[in-house]
Each structure stands twice: as structure tokens, then as C-alpha cells.
Amino acid sequence: MYSSREFVAAGGLISYGGSLIDSYRHIGRYAGRILSREKASNLPVVQSNEIALAINLQAAKKLGLEIPARLLALADEVIE
């Protein structure tokens, strides 16, 4: 179980969470604001805009797992 879909795309089984790319964008914005002499304590806490469920069926097959059809239907992305 991973926190972002990039790990599933690299061969992991399942993930539920935000995107690493979005996280890096947020980090860049924070860094820019801090470098502009804004106080870090004044920066808001930001969550991912979207949270997605991704499942890698190839990994499931290699592990000998059968993913229930209901879970596959709920997934935002299924990698075959």
C-alpha cells in the first residue's frame, strides 16, 4: 500500500493518496514564498487537491491476489 499512484505505476500493488507531482508543486510554491521573505509560520497547510485510488493488476497477479470487482469499480486508475 502506497500513498501515491507513482509507486503503483512503478510496480506497486495499490495506492490511495495524492500525487507526488502535486506535492512537489506545493513545495516549490512554499519555497518561493519563503525566499520572498514571507514567514513560514504564516504559510497555510495545504492538502492535495485530489486523492485517487490506483491498483496494479500485474502486481496483484504476481502476488497471487484477486482484487474484488467492487474495489476495481471504485478505483480511479487500474493498471493492467
Buried (B, 14 or more C-beta within 10 A) or exposed (E): EBBBBBBBEEEBBBBBBBBBEBBEEBEEEBEEBEEEEEEEEEEEEEEBEEBBBBBBBEBBEEEEEEBEEEEEEEBEEBBE
